Amino acid sequence: MSSISQDRPLFSALLGLGVAAAALVALAPAAQTTPWPQAVIPGCLPAVAGQPNGKQWPTEPALTIDTAAHHTATLDTTCGTLTIALDAAAAPRTVNSFAFLAAENYFDHTRCHRLTTEGIFVLQCGDPTATGMGGPGYGFADENLTGAVYPAGTVAMANAGPGTNGSQFFLVYRDTALPAAYTPFGTVTAGMDALTTIANAGVAGGGGDGAPVADVVLNAVTTTAN
């Protein structure tokens, strides 16, 4: 089993310790040792040509979104398109940051660098370095943690401890037990089949935690509000 975070080893290895033990450790970024690219599996396509821009900012962007609007994110990935309803009312700073980074094309051409298939069931994305150690240069506080749960379809922030959110996030493809320590900020409304395809292909080299076999690239990420 494993756990999740960012800007220090993101999924601390807890294989064999059980779900309860895994739930005690932050979902964090872990150093990536598997070479890229991974395989193009059935149901996935080669990535669109391009490289992450790797932009950096010294501070969190100013809050500019309309928190009363309905915000939607679209993730065009090599394994299908995911649509995410973003909860700006419950997690305004998180959604604001995500929308800001999407508008800056920060997520475009980035690889989802980590898949966990034992204990917790998540795909982690949002790191332009694909190492589990990257971020946008700023951090911001946790939100929406009271009573937070992580059923299938949840989109939440990875972190390296309280108040260390950046760009890395995870997509839950199967109900997962975690402590209420990772800001939930959206729900997948379409495209869960893409996550299933990725999860079913497994982890490169075997095991339950590491780079996915599938070469999962975010070709483009956009957000809209209405």
Buried (B, 14 or more C-beta within 10 A) or exposed (E): BBBBBBBBBBBBBBEEBEBEEBBEBBBBBBEBEBEEBBEBBEBBBEBEEEEBBEEEBEEBBEEEBEBEBEBBBBBBBBBBEBBBBBBBEBBBBBBBBBBBBBEBBBBBBBBBBBBBBBBBBBBBBBBBBBBBBBBBBBBBEBBBBEEBEBEBBBBBBBBBBEEBBBBBBBBBBBEBEBBBBBBBBBBBEEBBEBBBBBBBBBBBEEBBBBBBBBBBBBBBBBBEBE
